[in-house]
């Protein structure tokens, strides 16, 4: 069978259209975005929550903090996992050796802490206190933590390369 020129040209044209090329530019863009996403989200550094009104003391410790329950003591309030349990003024004026609202919150969060601490009876807590808070307030918080069975207490600090000289 003899084909016309037009038929041959159409057949060649259809064969070229059937083999599309791979668009490598779009593929490389997708891979680049994926690599950047993985690099940003695969950070192994431990991040502790921070607040603007909280200035942590400086430390030269090389130990990284564990993922525990966090008590933040700012210049104006006491927070447990971001929940306000009292103001510094009302706790300082109180004659009690403990802080009842703090104890209630710690007891309520004990099941979550036992999951973090693998079923332990003595729970772990990290205290993030402003560097200018009073010792009396820290003592009340520590006493409250001990009464709520949070006996493994760590203090958060900013890591420094050199120790401060007195």
C-alpha positions as CSV (number, residue, x, y, z in Angstrom):
1,X,0.0,0.0,0.0
2,X,1.3,3.3,-1.0
3,X,0.9,6.2,1.4
4,X,0.6,9.8,0.4
5,X,3.1,12.4,1.6
6,X,0.4,13.9,3.8
7,X,-0.2,10.5,5.5
8,X,3.5,9.9,6.0
9,X,3.9,13.4,7.5
10,X,1.0,12.9,9.9
11,X,2.4,9.5,10.9
12,X,5.8,11.0,11.8
13,X,4.1,13.8,13.7
14,X,2.1,11.4,15.8
15,X,5.2,9.3,16.6
16,X,7.0,12.4,17.9
17,X,4.1,13.4,20.1
18,X,3.9,10.0,21.8
19,X,7.3,10.2,23.4
20,X,7.3,13.3,25.7
21,X,10.4,14.3,27.5
22,X,10.8,14.5,31.3
23,X,10.6,18.0,32.7
24,X,13.8,17.9,34.9
25,X,13.5,21.5,36.1
26,X,10.3,20.9,37.9
27,X,11.5,17.6,39.3
28,X,14.7,19.3,40.6
29,X,12.7,22.1,42.2
30,X,10.6,19.5,44.1
31,X,13.6,17.7,45.3
32,X,15.3,20.9,46.5
33,X,12.3,21.9,48.5
34,X,12.1,18.4,50.0
35,X,15.8,18.5,51.0
36,X,15.4,22.0,52.7
37,X,12.3,20.8,54.5
38,X,14.1,17.8,55.9
39,X,17.1,19.8,56.9
40,X,15.1,22.3,58.8
41,X,12.9,19.8,60.6
42,X,15.5,17.3,61.5
43,X,17.2,19.4,64.1
44,X,18.3,17.3,67.1
45,X,18.6,20.3,69.5
46,X,16.3,20.4,72.5
47,X,14.2,23.5,72.6
48,X,12.7,24.7,75.8
49,X,9.8,27.1,75.8
50,X,10.8,30.7,76.2
51,X,9.0,33.9,77.1
52,X,10.0,37.5,76.6
53,X,9.5,38.3,80.3
54,X,11.7,35.5,81.5
55,X,15.5,35.8,81.6
56,X,17.2,32.5,82.5
57,X,20.4,32.4,84.5
58,X,23.7,31.4,82.7
59,X,25.3,28.0,83.1
60,X,28.3,26.1,81.8
61,X,26.7,22.7,81.9
62,X,27.0,20.4,78.9
63,X,24.0,18.2,79.8
64,X,21.0,18.8,77.6
65,X,17.5,19.0,79.2
66,X,15.1,16.2,79.0
67,X,11.5,16.4,77.8
68,X,9.7,16.9,81.1
69,X,6.9,19.0,82.6
70,X,7.9,22.7,82.6
71,X,7.2,25.2,85.3
72,X,7.9,28.8,84.2
73,X,8.4,31.6,86.7
74,X,8.3,34.9,85.0
75,X,8.5,38.3,86.6
76,X,4.7,38.4,87.1
77,X,3.3,34.9,87.0
78,X,3.8,31.1,87.5
79,X,2.9,29.0,84.6
80,X,2.7,25.2,84.2
81,X,2.9,24.1,80.6
82,X,1.7,27.6,79.7
83,X,-1.3,27.6,82.1
84,X,-1.2,30.4,84.6
85,X,-1.5,29.0,88.2
86,X,-0.9,32.2,90.1
87,X,0.8,35.6,90.2
88,X,4.1,36.3,91.9
89,X,2.5,38.9,94.1
90,X,-0.3,36.7,95.5
91,X,2.2,33.7,96.1
92,X,4.7,36.0,97.8
93,X,2.0,37.5,100.1
94,X,0.7,34.0,101.1
95,X,2.0,32.5,104.3
96,X,1.6,28.9,103.1
97,X,4.7,26.9,102.5
98,X,3.1,25.5,99.3
99,X,1.1,26.9,96.4
100,X,-2.3,25.1,96.2
101,X,-3.1,26.0,92.6
102,X,0.3,24.8,91.5
103,X,-0.1,21.5,93.4
104,X,-3.5,20.9,91.8
105,X,-2.1,21.5,88.3
106,X,0.8,19.2,88.9
107,X,-1.4,16.4,90.3
108,X,-3.7,16.8,87.2
109,X,-0.7,16.5,84.9
110,X,0.8,13.5,86.7
111,X,-0.7,10.9,84.2
112,X,1.0,12.8,81.3
113,X,4.3,13.0,83.2
114,X,4.2,9.2,84.0
115,X,4.0,8.6,80.2
116,X,7.0,10.8,79.7
117,X,8.9,9.2,82.6
118,X,7.9,5.6,81.6
119,X,5.6,4.8,84.5
120,X,7.8,6.2,87.3
121,X,6.2,7.1,90.7
122,X,8.6,10.0,91.2
123,X,7.9,12.5,88.4
124,X,10.4,14.8,86.7
125,X,9.9,18.6,86.3
126,X,12.0,21.4,84.9
127,X,11.8,24.8,86.6
128,X,12.5,27.8,84.3
129,X,12.9,30.7,86.6
130,X,13.7,34.3,85.9
131,X,17.2,35.1,87.3
132,X,15.8,37.8,89.6
133,X,13.2,35.8,91.5
134,X,13.4,35.4,95.2
135,X,14.7,32.3,97.0
136,X,11.5,32.3,99.1
137,X,9.4,31.8,96.0
138,X,11.7,29.0,94.7
139,X,11.5,27.3,98.0
140,X,7.7,27.4,97.9
141,X,7.7,25.9,94.4
142,X,10.1,23.2,95.3
143,X,8.1,22.2,98.4
144,X,4.9,22.1,96.3
145,X,6.6,20.0,93.7
146,X,7.8,17.5,96.3
147,X,4.3,17.2,97.8
148,X,3.0,16.4,94.3
149,X,5.6,13.6,93.9
150,X,7.7,15.6,91.5
151,X,11.0,14.8,93.2
152,X,13.4,14.9,90.2
153,X,13.7,18.6,89.7
154,X,15.9,20.3,87.1
155,X,16.6,24.0,86.6
156,X,16.8,25.5,83.1
157,X,19.6,27.9,82.3
158,X,21.1,29.5,79.2
159,X,24.3,27.6,78.2
160,X,27.4,29.7,78.2
161,X,30.9,29.0,77.0
162,X,32.5,30.5,80.1
163,X,31.4,30.8,83.7
164,X,30.6,34.2,85.0
165,X,33.2,35.5,87.4
166,X,32.0,36.9,90.7
